[in-house]
């Protein structure tokens, strides 16, 4: 790995995620993992469930 590439990777690790980027990553992770087990799962289904979770009061 070149020194320049290593610097870019390190910079990427330190870059903060916005709230929207983190949510997109969370949904992508959920889709990727569930679709492996059940190919009928769609991105739309993930988005719908995420929207429902946003409506529920947080227990945190």
TADAFEN-V991647 format. One record per backbone hydrogen bond with DSSP energy under -0.5 kcal/mol. NH is the residue of the N-H (numbers start at 1). CO is the residue of the C=O. Records with the same first field share a line. If there is no record, write none. Layout:
NH->CO + CO
This chain:
6->2
7->3
8->4
9->5
10->6
11->7
12->8
13->9
14->10
15->11
22->18
23->19
24->20
25->21
26->22
27->23
28->24
29->25
30->26
31->27
32->28
33->29
34->30
35->31
36->32
37->33
38->34
41->38
46->42
47->43
48->44
49->45
50->46
51->47
52->48
53->49
54->50
55->51
56->52
